């Protein structure tokens, strides 16, 4: 079932070789070929714009009111590229190597190498579009460092890199809309893939304003619908982020790969109460200067500032002297959980640790005083100087923290806790980004291919734009070249009729339940099961229990959910119900996948498989494969394995001590 | 920081769809934590309405971290509520006290018709961008990113304008419902960069023409837009837009 179609030849020439030999579509034929793009984040907007520029007839869909709102916009830190502008030894190979290693040797070599190759083109393209990246006084582009690497390769626009890249792609997209090459359908949600003779031929979408179902034909369908972190209810994802498009594709035959690989980000603002609707990330860059600690005494109720130095446990520095506070995300998250579970957590919930800037403020203050020649500066003056420096570097993040918590992080340490942030798993795709359904593609976070079991910081933006700007324009042509003989299919075709009926039946079924519990309450319960049993640490017993609980929850949902309002109008509860129903099914598969993988790797930590000092214990002999699940019916999946071959890189144990 | 709980009276605009007339409905919410965000307080209200068998209030929201620009509530007479440089989703309930009455309306502007309750149609902003808010460069045409050094001040000012989140608070705050701050932010973002130079004149003329077509009002330099902007987009962008427009209008070749 799985053929990754990796080109033969040496790793570094595979992509050039592919581009040199893939089929092309001539301009006159491109005008006759229709492409559907679902989702308009970095991957979707860049793909829709690039395909429109090539002359294809593109229809793009998003559930928000404008393509500019997609959740790529919230990415803070930056985008990696192997430019080596800093002359610090970076190269395509090093970016490739860091990404494979960071992913704990569970990603596909050929895809990751291609990603590294095109990374430099992304920066050039974005600059040409007018993305205002940070610059040095000489007018050249600036770089910063990020976790998991030893070079400075991250390009950024203050703490709003995702916003600026998305606006660039959005503007390119709107230009194609103005030129008539792309038709934009905002406030639309894809609810089914239409397949004819085994090929993806279109979608059923719901107009979220009128509630009407629409049929749309395409010679190919591109899913750029993002990740599924909201299965945990609380995550750093946007409220609307959902798995529905990918899940519909999965149920129509597309294999779902490594669903249990989720990234828990270590520095997020902790949950403040039951009312919490989402979690907010504080950029990884804060770990550059902040020190993470908990009290040495359990259940210590003193204020942080009242706890003397010798009674603080800087546990990351203690456990990982070599990397200290800069260990990778998965390691930092687990260490925080370990301390809180052991009773050392802080704050009213006890589910938080301190991220302290007091030392950094002093250090910067002394440097600043030195620069200004103020040898006799008092402690207060040094602190005041230090605060100015910290403000210049991290001001917007500190402000955001204060807005949310009401606490001033310049005076008291921030409280942070890990939160679900990104999903490495997704629809299985081959080298051409095609799923196991011909004509159906998955780009960006919606696919599984590049980040293995753990994603490095500043690599999500890179992958989304690589897929959309530089990969799909070639690989889609290779498929569509054989489609020029196929005229557009009328949407009165029985396949469209059936697909629309299935969607309509499901919506009517949901609306007719008229139960007692709100959609939100089900989503919260699902999230709790997932977080407790398939979150930062998993074990066999818990996962088996979770599967039973989710199956029971599904039954309860379909017999007791209450959705007010009508079908043929704007109905935000119905929108949510459609999504939560799919999250429930996905949750079960995630647990099954986590149960199957009897090892710990990257973001997947099985408590049974750890080294004596609590580190992840990989099993390369048993599990160096992609777990691709084929949907077979309610609660039933078949596992297909894609063996991962490391021809260039030799997998080793990750060690940060 | 001391946390507290409060009971509130909410006067919320309810409107079934764009074809029906709307009006205010009054609701009580109890035991609201000062730690909640304003939208989480609305989540509580909506759960309450659902349990009472009523339709929840429709409102736009997505990222809930102040960057997507989707949330758009007019709270006690101010777009995004009482806090400075803030979006509705980042407004927290400690801004209110027990017993307060809070009035919540949608953005009001001819160019932003109400779709339902607090949800409005802002696609007019997309059409303004379609008129010229971009640089015409196809994928693959780019030269090396460092081939074109850009003066740091210009790059920083361009970025400050490009921070606009397209929420429309500027329009909602303006007595004339003018979109000048939004439009000027995009014109400034691109005019300050050398990449934007080739289309500099046609861009500003076409975008202004589209803005007028959409039914936005005229700018009278009152500055309500700047005062309400969650990203603190400066009024100087409007001055730059006017200069750009004038120079483009006066020059012979477009």
Interface residues (C-beta under 8 A of the other chain):
Chain A: X46 X49 X50 X53 X64 X65 X66 X67 X68 X69 X70 X71 X73 X74 X83 X85 X121 X123 X124 X125 X126 X127 X128 X129 X130 X132 X133 X134 X135 X136 X137 X138 X139 X140 X141 X157 X158 X160 X163 X164 X167 X170 X171 X172 X174 X175 X177 X178 X184 X186 X209 X236 X238 X239 X240 X272 X273 X275 X276 X277 X278 X280 X281 X400 X403 X404 X405 X406 X407 X469 X470 X473 X518 X520 X521 X562 X564 X565 X569 X570 X572 X573
Chain B: X1 X16 X17 X33 X34 X35 X36 X37 X39 X40 X41 X43 X44 X47 X49 X50 X51 X53 X54 X55 X56 X58 X60 X61 X62 X63 X64 X65 X66 X67 X68 X69 X70 X83 X86 X90 X92 X94 X115 X116 X119 X121 X122 X123 X125 X126 X129 X130 X131 X133 X134 X135 X136 X137 X138 X139 X140 X141 X142 X143 X144 X145 X146 X148 X149 X150 X151 X152 X155 X156 X158 X159 X162 X163 X165 X166 X189 X190 X193 X195 X196
